[in-house]
Amino acid sequence: MTYLLLFMSLLVGIAGLLQRFGYIKVPTLFGLVMGLWFSPQVILINEPLTLTQGSLNALAVTGLLCLGMTLAGWFLATRSSSKKPLAAPPDWQSLVAPLAILTVVMAVLWFSLAQLRTTLDANQQWTGPAVIITFFIQIRTITLALSLILVMRHRTPATIALALVNISICLPFLVVYLRRSALINLAIVTVGAMWFARRIVLSKPLILTGLMAAFVFVFSIAPLRDAQQRISQSTGETVSIFQEDLWNEIDFEESIRDSIGDGYDVRNAAYSVQLARDTGDYAYGGTLWNSFVSQYVARQIFGDNLKEDLQIKSGLLQTDNLQSRYSYFYKTGTTGTGVGTSFRDFGYFGSLIFGLIAFYLGRLFVRGSEGDIWAQVLYLALLPNLLTSITHGYDTFFVILPLFLLTIVFLRKLSGLLSGAGARHHNTVPRPRYRSRLSG
């Protein structure tokens, strides 16, 4: 069953890459992550003492169902054009000021987080303000997407400056702090903006080269961070990804082999599946609820007691139960994966969650392809979170969605006020003919 998951995932991913601009479509990215990241770790898990083969098979079946539901949701969403009338596109000049305002906010948050990181790195503990800033600074993906689309359509000193500032805000997360999500965000938003703004399609050799580089980086990130910490402790300086000393500290072949073989995230998922199967109980959305409480109920405002009381205390959500039942311990910094968290909450029916995500993104893709700039921006901003929902947990997508929607509403309303085109937004524009996205 695990090999079937590998085969089907790679089949979907490769088939998507063969399409003209398939690399920005949901099924393609989902298939590639499942085929290159999730499936190999499931196959190579070696935990004979307490983890059963039945649990691994159940995890693989859940992965197959998630893949199938993603395909189904995308197909249903993209099989027809949008029924909703398209609003007249906003005057691009009216977008500059709202984008500039939000870019300044992102820059302030970035500098504030940079100031806090020295204390955080020393104590190895995140504080309340840092957690809040880290959550809201995720809006940088929206400002990056809008600034890139804008500069590709209208190259002026203002749009160029905004694009450069937004890129400079995103780059340190990749270059200095070695965040995998930063690489994925920057790559997806850039190639997606090229398609939506200019209909630029990257060549397949270039896409394959980028995928290989991303594969190496993703599985080498943990050794790179360890090497960075060792250098920092010995020299007192933080080395960036561009410095040779950092790369000389690791063996890529060994790092990739160890990362895949250890498979801590997927192993966590397997044990979560086993606990659910052994107890016959499920969290029924507890993962999502607790994530919402964690992100949107601030201790500084509501207090520790209320936040603690709001949390669901299901046994499946407590890693202590894995310790007592299987003598298995979560490694710090690891996750339960989207496949694992969806099964933990709803069993095999949890795969429907990914069908829902794919359907929503598919509708955004349709409207974006028809010319809706706000759908384009939201699609590109959410697409990296689709991948995070696989690697970290399905809840990450839904937790960030309200924040992104409010940000889009803010930008849209403010641009309408500045352009004086509030009434004009009720006018419709001709909708271009839109063929099935699955056919490329």
Secondary structure, DSSP 4 states (H G I P E B T S, - for coil): -HHHHHHHHHHHHHHHHHSTTGGGSHHHHHHHHIIIIIHHHHHH---TTT--HHHHHHHHHHHHHHHHHHHHHHHHHHSS---SPPBPPPPHHHHHHHHHHHHHHHHHHHHHHHHHHHHHHHHT---HHHHHHHHHGGGHHHHHHHHHHHHHHS--HHHHHHHHHHHHHHHHHHHTT--HHHHHHHHHHHHHHHHHHH-----HHHHHHHHHHHHHHHHHHHHHHHHHHHHHHHHS----TT-HHHHHT--HHHHHHHHHHH-HHHHHHHHHHHHHHHHT---TTHHHHHHHHHHHS-HHHH-HHHHHHHS---GGG-HHHHHHHH---PPTT----HHHHHHHHHGGGGGHHHHHHHHHHHHHHHHHHTT-HHHHHHHHHHHHHHHHHHHT-THHHHHHHHHHHHHHHHHHHHHHHHHT-TTGGGSB-PPPP---GGG-
